[in-house]
Amino acid sequence: MRLFGITLLIACGLAAVYADDNCMCSKADAAIVIQQWQDVSSPDAAAQTKLSCGQAVFAELFNMAPGAKALFTRVNVDNIHSPEFNGHVMRVMGGLDVLVNYLENPPVMESMLAHLAGQHAVRDGVTKSGFAVMAKVLMGSMPQVVEGFNPDAWKNCLIPILNGMSAGLAP
């Protein structure tokens, strides 16, 4: 089974969704996202599942934005199955795991997002528009791996996370 697949129709439909920067992650949204994220992140989900999911996300990111590969040269992006790139994928998946699990703790979430924004701000070429592409990729991939995917809850929680991580970046 293919973990990932975004059709042109989905991509076009989602484009309008991401124009709204005013998404709010309610307590109910957070509870749904945290529960649904367990499909990917629970102890029962093998590391290989997380790695495969992450590789599929990055493969689609590079498909949608080929220039994004230039941002990942230090982690051997030319071989997405290399130990260096796999390490990066697992760090991203681990970071997403932590962020999702702190959705119900705004002070901790804000602190983590400020830290991640600072990390991304010093990376040449990282832009807000790149995070918008990543939002499309994640929203397109999550239905493939999350049972009963709730797009409204995910949009309401994912967009503020990505906006926080991209705070201060050029458009």
Buried (B, 14 or more C-beta within 10 A) or exposed (E): EEBBEBEEEBBEEBEEBBEEEEBEBEEEBBEBBBEBBBBBBEEEBEEEBBBBBBBBBBBBBBEBBEEBBEBBEEBBBEEBEEEEBBEBBBEBBEBBBBBBBBBBEEEBBEEBBBEBBEEBBEEEEBBBEBBBBBBBBBBBBBBBBBEEBBEEBBBBBBBBBBBBBBBEBEE
